[in-house]
Amino acid sequence: MAMKVVLAILLCFVACESLVNARESERRQYRFSTEAQLCKLDRIRVRPPSRRIESEGGITELWDEADEEFQCAGVGAIRNLIRPNSLSLPKFHNAPMLVYIEQGEGFLGMNYPGCAETYESQSPQSSRRSTRRMGRRIGAGRSGEDQHQKIRRIRRGDIIVIPAGTVQWCYNDGPQDLIAVAFLDLNNDDNQLDLRIRGSFLAGGVPSEARREIRGSKSDDLVNIFNGFDQELLAEAYNIPTELARRMQEERSSGLIVKCDEEMSFLTPELEEEELSESPFSRRGEENGIEETICTARVVHNMNTQREADLFSREAGRVNILNQLKLPILRFLGMSAEKGHLFSNAQHNLHWSMTDHRLVYVIDGEAEIQISDDYGNQVFNERVSRGNMFVIPQFYPALARAGQEGFEWVTFKTSNQPMKSPVVGYTSFFRALPLQLLEQAFQITTAEAQQLKQTRRQHTFLFPPSSSSTFRSRRPA
């Protein structure tokens, strides 16, 4: 009898798992069929931001995720400029995102649901011993306790991983503007809604009069989520006065990025304490993810470190790759990135991506980029420069040649372990093909086939400039 009960339970588990897998397969099949319809691109374009939102403390720019390239890749992008002593108000988004710090420095707060407030200040005396001061301290002279989750220091070159639905805010304590470019994987499994950027603000917002004046038609997503609740019910839920609930719902004219009345400082360990508390794993660079939980996961990685470059050429440049092996949290998000720097007139090898769509953002310099679709039609042939953004779909071959001042870029990818297939160089597929096959395929001589196999055999992805390299200084028609 007991055996029958156990078998019945096991069969129930198997049936439930089969049902879940069937539904997931059906959902994936629908999403992939939708992508197939969207990814029929006759031409790829450099896309400028479609919306610009002026706030008291900075500027927010959004790219239109309805553009056909963004729809094909299922991605979105946001760029924030935060002025000195200004705060980007708390918010969360409907999809996981990678944020690149293009300029400046500051503090980033990320609040994970269910995680404890591990940083605490119990008195002004203990606070002074364990706080790195940034100008005047808000509330100086007032005694009070504070607890909060870990706040991270960010600087130029950092990439920050932010899971979907995670509350985030950013404060610029530096002397120059802080510029952050965010990439959202809207087609990620963590987003069960449509392929739109949905930002849910927890404070502030843009007044309705100002929303009507914002360039771009979609302006219904610029208010905070507390506006959707009755004021008295909200006050009762928080057990606070009605006036305070009204202030929570208030749409301020300062917008989404506010100027702070005083310089802010946060509870962070002193440098000496931080070094003493470092784990032996982090000192030796041997993290494998086992020692991490979501509350303590490492989410920031700097891409400007030359000694950590994965591809390096003294004549051509370098590329830093960020995947799940370097930042274990990426394995749960299905995303990755790379940052590259080409020297003057150097080339990035012709290749295609086997695993992901790519969203490319130009940080500095300029380059001539050519992209072909998977049927051999040229869909992109332009000169790109600082601030430009464009999409390279999966399996679309691409080639880049830097301008006279070099070329610096960051690429966001929709895979946590991306793979490329190079066309030239000692890891290309040409070197793996039989000589006679090349002769028959291209109707060439044995010497010519040998030349194809052996060309650039000392290079991989980065090619130094050749004597015939000439960069076109105008944008092709």
Backbone torsions as a table, in degrees:
resi	resn	phi	psi	omega
1	MET	NA	-46.1	179.5
2	ALA	-60.8	-38.6	179.1
3	MET	-62.5	-38.2	179.3
4	LYS	-65.4	-39.2	179.2
5	VAL	-64.7	-43.4	179.4
6	VAL	-62.4	-43.7	178.9
7	LEU	-62.9	-40.3	179.2
8	ALA	-62.8	-41.1	178.8
9	ILE	-64.8	-43.3	179.3
10	LEU	-62.9	-42.1	178.2
11	LEU	-63.0	-36.7	178.1
12	CYS	-63.8	-44.0	178.3
13	PHE	-62.1	-43.3	-179.7
14	VAL	-62.9	-42.5	179.8
15	ALA	-64.4	-42.9	179.3
16	CYS	-63.8	-43.4	179.8
17	GLU	-64.3	-39.5	178.8
18	SER	-63.9	-39.7	179.2
19	LEU	-65.0	-44.0	179.0
20	VAL	-63.1	-44.1	179.6
21	ASN	-63.7	-38.4	179.7
22	ALA	-64.4	-43.3	179.1
23	ARG	-66.5	-40.1	178.2
24	GLU	-64.8	-40.3	177.9
25	SER	-63.9	-40.5	179.1
26	GLU	-64.9	-41.0	-179.8
27	ARG	-65.9	-43.0	178.6
28	ARG	-63.7	-40.5	-179.5
29	GLN	-62.5	-39.4	178.0
30	TYR	-65.1	-43.2	-178.8
31	ARG	-65.3	-41.7	-179.1
32	PHE	-67.7	-38.1	178.7
33	SER	-66.7	-35.7	176.9
34	THR	-66.0	-43.3	177.4
35	GLU	-60.4	-41.1	-178.5
36	ALA	-60.1	-36.9	178.4
37	GLN	-71.7	-33.2	-177.0
38	LEU	-80.3	-24.9	-172.3
39	CYS	-91.2	32.4	173.2
40	LYS	-99.4	83.8	-172.3
41	LEU	-102.6	119.7	174.3
42	ASP	-80.4	-26.8	-178.6
43	ARG	-155.4	139.8	174.2
44	ILE	-104.0	137.4	-175.8
45	ARG	-121.3	152.5	168.4
46	VAL	-73.5	122.9	-174.4
47	ARG	-105.4	124.8	172.2
48	PRO	-84.8	165.5	175.3
49	PRO	-61.1	143.9	-178.9
50	SER	-96.6	-19.9	179.4
51	ARG	-131.9	139.2	179.1
52	ARG	-130.0	119.6	-176.1
53	ILE	-114.9	112.5	179.0
54	GLU	-83.8	128.7	175.0
55	SER	-122.7	169.5	-179.8
56	GLU	-60.3	-37.9	-174.5
57	GLY	-107.2	10.5	-179.8
58	GLY	164.4	-163.5	-175.6
59	ILE	-134.1	137.5	174.4
60	THR	-116.6	126.5	178.5
61	GLU	-121.2	137.7	-179.6
62	LEU	-125.7	135.9	171.5
63	TRP	-83.5	149.6	-176.7
64	ASP	-79.9	108.8	-179.1
65	GLU	-70.6	-7.0	177.2
66	ALA	-83.0	-10.6	175.1
67	ASP	-59.7	144.9	-169.9
68	GLU	-61.6	-34.7	178.5
69	GLU	-66.7	-42.1	179.8
70	PHE	-68.5	-35.5	176.8
71	GLN	-67.2	-39.6	178.1
72	CYS	-60.0	-46.8	-178.2
73	ALA	-82.0	-16.3	-178.1
74	GLY	67.4	41.7	-175.8
75	VAL	-127.4	166.0	174.5
76	GLY	-143.8	166.9	-177.2
77	ALA	-147.8	145.1	178.3
78	ILE	-137.1	142.4	173.9
79	ARG	-126.7	125.6	178.8
80	ASN	-112.8	132.3	170.8
81	LEU	-111.6	115.3	-177.9
82	ILE	-111.1	120.6	-177.8
83	ARG	-75.6	162.6	179.4
84	PRO	-55.0	141.9	-179.1
85	ASN	56.3	39.4	178.1
86	SER	-126.6	157.6	-172.8
87	LEU	-127.8	124.7	169.8
88	SER	-80.5	118.3	-168.7
89	LEU	-66.3	154.3	-178.4
90	PRO	-59.5	140.6	-178.5
91	LYS	-162.8	168.7	170.7
92	PHE	-141.8	158.7	-177.2
93	HIS	-121.2	163.8	-173.8
94	ASN	-85.1	0.2	-177.8
95	ALA	-142.8	154.1	175.7
96	PRO	-65.2	151.9	-176.5
97	MET	-143.4	151.9	170.3
98	LEU	-112.7	132.9	-178.1
99	VAL	-117.6	127.2	176.8
100	TYR	-106.8	129.0	178.0
101	ILE	-87.8	104.1	-177.0
102	GLU	-77.8	-32.3	-175.8
103	GLN	-155.4	147.0	172.1
104	GLY	88.0	-169.5	-179.5
105	GLU	-153.0	164.9	-180.0
106	GLY	173.6	-158.5	179.1
107	PHE	-118.5	140.2	176.4
108	LEU	-121.9	129.3	175.1
109	GLY	-109.1	132.5	176.2
110	MET	-130.5	125.6	-175.7
111	ASN	-113.9	111.3	178.7
112	TYR	-88.8	132.7	178.5
113	PRO	-65.2	135.4	177.6
114	GLY	87.9	-7.7	179.5
115	CYS	-89.7	145.5	-175.8
116	ALA	-77.0	159.4	173.4
117	GLU	-82.1	98.1	-171.6
118	THR	-89.8	-6.8	176.6
119	TYR	-110.2	125.2	-175.9
120	GLU	-140.0	145.3	175.6
121	SER	-124.4	114.7	-172.6
122	GLN	-96.7	-19.2	179.6
123	SER	-159.4	159.4	178.4
124	PRO	-57.9	-33.9	-178.1
125	GLN	-67.5	-49.9	-179.7
126	SER	-68.0	-31.7	179.1
127	SER	-62.7	-40.9	-177.9
128	ARG	-67.5	-29.1	-179.5
129	ARG	-73.9	-24.5	-172.6
130	SER	-124.3	23.6	-178.7
131	THR	-122.0	131.3	172.2
132	ARG	-85.4	117.7	-172.4
133	ARG	-82.0	140.5	176.0
134	MET	-125.4	84.2	-175.3
135	GLY	71.6	-146.8	179.1
136	ARG	-77.5	148.3	-179.7
137	ARG	-91.3	129.4	177.9
138	ILE	-61.8	131.6	-179.5
139	GLY	82.2	15.7	-180.0
140	ALA	-58.7	136.5	-177.7
141	GLY	90.8	-10.2	178.3
142	ARG	-104.0	135.4	177.9
143	SER	-91.2	136.1	179.7
144	GLY	-178.9	156.2	179.3
145	GLU	-98.0	150.5	178.0
146	ASP	-144.1	139.8	174.3
147	GLN	-134.3	139.6	178.1
148	HIS	-158.4	166.3	175.4
149	GLN	-75.7	168.1	-175.5
150	LYS	-58.3	136.5	176.1
151	ILE	-111.2	133.3	-172.7
152	ARG	-105.9	139.6	174.6
153	ARG	-82.1	131.8	-180.0
154	ILE	-125.5	152.8	-178.4
155	ARG	-150.4	175.4	-177.8
156	ARG	-56.8	134.3	178.9
157	GLY	95.4	-10.8	179.5
158	ASP	-74.0	142.6	166.0
159	ILE	-114.6	129.1	-177.9
160	ILE	-113.5	134.7	178.7
161	VAL	-97.9	125.0	-178.8
162	ILE	-126.8	109.3	178.9
163	PRO	-63.9	158.9	179.6
164	ALA	-60.9	137.7	176.5
165	GLY	79.9	1.1	-180.0
166	THR	-82.0	127.1	178.9
167	VAL	-69.8	133.3	-176.8
168	GLN	-137.9	150.1	172.1
169	TRP	-150.8	162.2	-176.3
170	CYS	-144.7	135.9	179.1
171	TYR	-123.4	131.5	179.5
172	ASN	-96.5	109.3	178.0
173	ASP	-104.8	7.8	-177.4
174	GLY	-91.6	177.0	-178.0
175	PRO	-83.3	-13.3	-178.6
176	GLN	-123.0	169.0	179.4
177	ASP	-60.9	141.6	174.4
178	LEU	-99.7	122.3	-179.9
179	ILE	-113.9	122.4	-179.2
180	ALA	-124.7	129.0	178.4
181	VAL	-110.0	124.3	-175.6
182	ALA	-113.0	137.2	176.7
183	PHE	-114.7	127.7	-179.8
184	LEU	-113.3	129.8	176.1
185	ASP	-91.7	87.2	-174.0
186	LEU	-70.1	-22.1	-180.0
187	ASN	-90.5	8.1	178.6
188	ASN	-67.5	150.1	179.7
189	ASP	-61.3	-22.2	179.3
190	ASP	-71.5	-15.7	177.6
191	ASN	-104.2	109.7	-179.4
192	GLN	-96.0	4.5	179.1
193	LEU	-94.8	-157.1	-179.4
194	ASP	-86.0	-179.4	-177.2
195	LEU	-86.7	56.8	176.9
196	ARG	-124.2	148.0	173.0
197	ILE	-77.7	119.7	179.1
198	ARG	-119.0	105.3	178.2
199	GLY	-99.1	120.7	-179.5
200	SER	-104.4	110.8	-176.0
201	PHE	-90.2	142.3	-177.7
202	LEU	-106.0	2.5	177.3
203	ALA	-161.6	156.8	175.6
204	GLY	67.2	-133.9	-174.1
205	GLY	114.2	172.3	-178.1
206	VAL	-105.9	127.4	178.7
207	PRO	-56.5	152.0	-175.5
208	SER	-59.2	-35.3	179.3
209	GLU	-63.9	-42.3	-179.6
210	ALA	-70.4	-33.1	-178.7
211	ARG	-62.9	-33.4	-179.8
212	ARG	-69.1	-21.7	-178.0
213	GLU	-92.5	-9.7	-177.5
214	ILE	-69.6	133.3	178.0
215	ARG	-63.9	126.2	-175.2
216	GLY	112.9	145.1	-172.6
217	SER	-81.8	-29.2	-175.4
218	LYS	-87.6	106.3	-178.5
219	SER	-134.3	13.2	-178.1
220	ASP	-83.7	-0.8	-176.3
221	ASP	-109.4	25.5	-175.6
222	LEU	-113.6	24.0	177.1
223	VAL	-118.8	159.7	-177.7
224	ASN	-85.1	157.7	-169.4
225	ILE	-70.1	-18.7	-179.2
226	PHE	-70.1	-16.1	177.8
227	ASN	-64.5	-18.6	-177.9
228	GLY	-84.0	6.1	-176.1
229	PHE	-121.9	150.7	175.1
230	ASP	-64.6	136.8	-174.6
231	GLN	-62.0	-44.3	-178.8
232	GLU	-68.1	-39.7	178.1
233	LEU	-65.6	-37.4	178.0
234	LEU	-65.5	-42.1	178.6
235	ALA	-63.7	-38.2	179.0
236	GLU	-68.5	-39.4	-179.2
237	ALA	-63.2	-39.4	-179.6
238	TYR	-90.3	-9.2	-175.9
239	ASN	57.2	51.9	-178.2
240	ILE	-129.9	163.6	175.7
241	PRO	-62.4	152.1	-179.8
242	THR	-60.9	-35.6	180.0
243	GLU	-62.2	-38.8	178.0
244	LEU	-67.8	-38.3	175.4
245	ALA	-62.2	-37.9	177.7
246	ARG	-63.6	-39.7	178.7
247	ARG	-65.0	-32.8	177.0
248	MET	-64.8	-32.0	-177.9
249	GLN	-89.9	-5.9	-170.3
250	GLU	-66.7	134.4	173.9
251	GLU	-95.1	109.2	-175.1
252	ARG	-92.0	150.3	-179.8
253	SER	-70.4	-14.1	-179.2
254	SER	-71.2	-17.9	172.8
255	GLY	88.6	-146.6	-173.0
256	LEU	-92.0	-19.3	177.5
257	ILE	-125.0	119.5	-172.1
258	VAL	-109.9	150.6	174.7
259	LYS	-85.5	128.7	-176.8
260	CYS	-81.2	143.7	179.2
261	ASP	-66.8	-37.2	179.4
262	GLU	-133.1	161.1	174.9
263	GLU	-67.4	137.9	-176.5
264	MET	-98.1	150.3	171.3
265	SER	-137.2	155.1	-173.9
266	PHE	-131.9	156.5	179.2
267	LEU	-73.6	108.9	177.8
268	THR	-138.9	149.4	-180.0
269	PRO	-64.6	148.0	172.0
270	GLU	-66.1	158.5	-177.8
271	LEU	-57.2	-42.3	-179.1
272	GLU	-63.9	-42.5	179.5
273	GLU	-63.8	-37.9	-178.3
274	GLU	-64.7	-40.1	179.5
275	GLU	-67.7	-39.2	-179.3
276	LEU	-68.5	-31.8	-176.3
277	SER	-88.7	-1.0	179.2
278	GLU	-62.7	137.9	177.7
279	SER	-78.2	154.4	177.2
280	PRO	-61.6	-27.2	179.1
281	PHE	-65.4	-46.1	-177.0
282	SER	-68.3	-30.5	178.6
283	ARG	-69.5	-34.9	-177.4
284	ARG	-94.3	-3.1	-179.8
285	GLY	68.4	35.4	-175.0
286	GLU	-111.4	26.0	178.9
287	GLU	-63.5	138.7	175.6
288	ASN	-125.0	5.6	176.3
289	GLY	92.3	-18.1	-177.1
290	ILE	-67.1	-35.3	-176.4
291	GLU	-81.5	0.2	-176.7
292	GLU	-97.7	147.9	163.8
293	THR	-121.3	171.4	-178.7
294	ILE	-63.1	-28.4	-178.8
295	CYS	-75.2	-24.1	-177.1
296	THR	-119.6	10.8	-175.9
297	ALA	-63.4	143.5	175.1
298	ARG	-77.8	124.5	-173.4
299	VAL	-122.4	-0.9	-178.1
300	VAL	-121.2	134.2	177.1
301	HIS	-141.7	130.0	-179.6
302	ASN	-87.9	131.4	-175.3
303	MET	-101.6	5.0	-178.1
304	ASN	-96.7	4.3	-177.7
305	THR	-80.3	110.8	-175.8
306	GLN	-66.7	-34.7	-177.1
307	ARG	-69.1	-14.9	177.6
308	GLU	-100.1	12.3	179.5
309	ALA	-61.5	136.6	179.0
310	ASP	-88.3	-28.4	172.2
311	LEU	-123.9	130.2	-176.4
312	PHE	-145.6	131.5	175.1
313	SER	-140.1	128.7	179.8
314	ARG	-64.9	-24.8	-177.6
315	GLU	-97.1	-22.4	-171.1
316	ALA	-114.9	-37.6	-178.6
317	GLY	141.2	-154.9	-177.3
318	ARG	-152.1	160.0	176.3
319	VAL	-138.6	129.2	173.3
320	ASN	-104.5	128.0	-177.6
321	ILE	-108.7	136.9	177.1
322	LEU	-122.8	112.4	179.4
323	ASN	-135.3	-169.4	-175.1
324	GLN	-67.2	-19.0	178.6
325	LEU	-75.2	-32.5	178.2
326	LYS	-87.3	-34.6	-178.8
327	LEU	-131.3	93.6	-171.2
328	PRO	-55.5	-28.0	-178.7
329	ILE	-62.0	-22.6	-178.9
330	LEU	-65.8	-23.4	-179.7
331	ARG	-64.9	-24.9	179.7
332	PHE	-87.8	-15.2	-177.0
333	LEU	-104.0	-18.5	-179.7
334	GLY	68.4	40.1	-178.3
335	MET	-137.7	163.6	176.6
336	SER	-162.1	179.7	-178.5
337	ALA	-157.1	164.4	169.9
338	GLU	-146.2	150.6	176.6
339	LYS	-126.7	130.0	-176.2
340	GLY	-127.7	156.9	177.2
341	HIS	-140.9	112.3	175.9
342	LEU	-99.1	138.8	175.2
343	PHE	-77.0	175.3	-176.4
344	SER	-54.0	124.5	175.8
345	ASN	64.7	8.1	176.4
346	ALA	-75.4	163.2	-177.2
347	GLN	-120.6	149.7	168.8
348	HIS	-103.0	127.1	-170.6
349	ASN	-52.3	142.2	172.1
350	LEU	-62.2	126.4	-176.1
351	HIS	-161.6	169.9	169.6
352	TRP	-131.5	158.2	179.2
353	SER	-92.4	131.2	-177.4
354	MET	-90.2	-14.0	-168.3
355	THR	-126.9	-10.0	-166.5
356	ASP	-157.2	158.9	163.5
357	HIS	-83.8	155.7	-178.9
358	ARG	-130.3	137.7	174.1
359	LEU	-114.7	116.1	-172.7
360	VAL	-104.4	131.1	177.1
361	TYR	-122.8	128.2	-177.1
362	VAL	-86.8	121.7	-179.1
363	ILE	-88.0	-42.4	-177.2
364	ASP	-159.9	162.4	178.7
365	GLY	73.1	-160.2	179.0
366	GLU	-151.4	161.3	-178.9
367	ALA	-155.0	155.0	173.1
368	GLU	-96.3	119.7	-175.4
369	ILE	-116.4	133.3	172.7
370	GLN	-125.6	135.1	-179.8
371	ILE	-132.3	136.2	175.3
372	SER	-114.8	148.9	175.2
373	ASP	-80.8	-179.9	-175.9
374	ASP	-77.2	4.7	173.8
375	TYR	-111.3	5.2	177.4
376	GLY	87.8	14.3	177.2
377	ASN	-94.6	133.3	178.0
378	GLN	-72.6	121.9	-177.6
379	VAL	-114.0	-7.0	-179.3
380	PHE	-154.1	127.1	176.6
381	ASN	-152.7	83.9	-173.1
382	GLU	-142.0	162.7	171.5
383	ARG	-95.5	124.0	-178.4
384	VAL	-109.9	152.1	-178.3
385	SER	-142.1	-177.8	-172.1
386	ARG	-52.6	132.7	178.1
387	GLY	89.9	-11.6	178.9
388	ASN	-72.5	149.7	177.9
389	MET	-138.6	137.2	178.6
390	PHE	-152.6	162.2	-176.3
391	VAL	-106.3	139.4	169.3
392	ILE	-117.9	105.8	-178.4
393	PRO	-67.2	161.4	177.9
394	GLN	-57.6	138.2	178.3
395	PHE	71.2	5.3	176.2
396	TYR	-87.8	115.1	178.6
397	PRO	-64.7	142.0	-177.7
398	ALA	-140.3	150.9	-179.1
399	LEU	-141.7	138.9	-179.6
400	ALA	-132.1	140.9	173.2
401	ARG	-132.3	126.0	-175.2
402	ALA	-72.1	156.2	175.8
403	GLY	-84.1	-169.1	-175.7
404	GLN	-65.6	-29.9	-178.7
405	GLU	-95.6	8.5	-177.6
406	GLY	86.2	-176.3	-175.2
407	PHE	-151.8	127.0	179.7
408	GLU	-127.7	132.8	-174.9
409	TRP	-148.8	164.1	170.5
410	VAL	-130.4	137.5	-179.4
411	THR	-119.2	127.7	175.0
412	PHE	-100.6	138.1	-172.1
413	LYS	-127.8	149.4	-177.6
414	THR	-95.4	33.9	175.5
415	SER	-144.1	144.1	179.6
416	ASN	-84.3	-12.2	178.4
417	GLN	-139.9	73.1	-172.9
418	PRO	-68.7	153.4	177.2
419	MET	-134.9	137.9	177.1
420	LYS	-115.0	152.4	173.8
421	SER	-118.2	103.6	-178.5
422	PRO	-76.6	149.2	-179.0
423	VAL	-96.8	-25.8	-177.5
424	VAL	-126.1	156.3	176.7
425	GLY	104.1	177.0	-171.7
426	TYR	-76.2	-7.8	173.6
427	THR	-107.3	11.9	-177.0
428	SER	-79.1	161.6	-179.4
429	PHE	-69.6	-22.7	178.3
430	PHE	-59.4	-39.5	-178.2
431	ARG	-70.3	-18.7	-179.3
432	ALA	-92.2	-6.0	-178.5
433	LEU	-90.6	145.4	176.4
434	PRO	-62.9	148.2	-177.3
435	LEU	-60.3	-44.8	-178.4
436	GLN	-66.4	-31.2	177.6
437	LEU	-63.2	-41.2	177.8
438	LEU	-64.8	-39.3	178.8
439	GLU	-60.2	-45.5	-177.8
440	GLN	-73.6	-37.3	-176.3
441	ALA	-67.1	-40.5	-176.3
442	PHE	-106.5	0.0	-178.3
443	GLN	54.6	56.3	-177.5
444	ILE	-125.9	170.9	-179.8
445	THR	-80.6	168.9	178.7
446	THR	-63.2	-38.2	179.2
447	ALA	-64.4	-41.5	179.2
448	GLU	-67.2	-39.2	177.3
449	ALA	-64.4	-39.3	177.2
450	GLN	-63.1	-37.4	178.5
451	GLN	-64.2	-40.4	178.0
452	LEU	-62.4	-41.1	-178.1
453	LYS	-69.8	-35.5	-171.5
454	GLN	-97.7	-7.3	-177.0
455	THR	-63.8	141.0	178.4
456	ARG	53.5	32.8	-173.9
457	ARG	-68.8	-14.9	178.5
458	GLN	-94.1	1.9	-177.8
459	HIS	-121.1	160.2	175.4
460	THR	-115.0	-89.7	-177.2
461	PHE	-104.7	-21.2	-176.2
462	LEU	-110.0	120.8	-177.2
463	PHE	-110.9	126.8	175.7
464	PRO	-66.9	157.8	-178.8
465	PRO	-64.5	142.6	176.3
466	SER	-97.0	169.3	-178.3
467	SER	-65.4	-22.1	-178.0
468	SER	-94.5	3.0	-177.6
469	SER	-70.3	122.1	174.4
470	THR	-133.7	123.0	-178.5
471	PHE	-91.6	127.1	178.6
472	ARG	-74.9	127.1	-175.2
473	SER	-88.6	3.9	178.9
474	ARG	-123.8	156.0	177.9
475	ARG	-79.3	126.8	-179.7
476	PRO	-61.6	151.8	179.6
477	ALA	-71.0	NA	NA
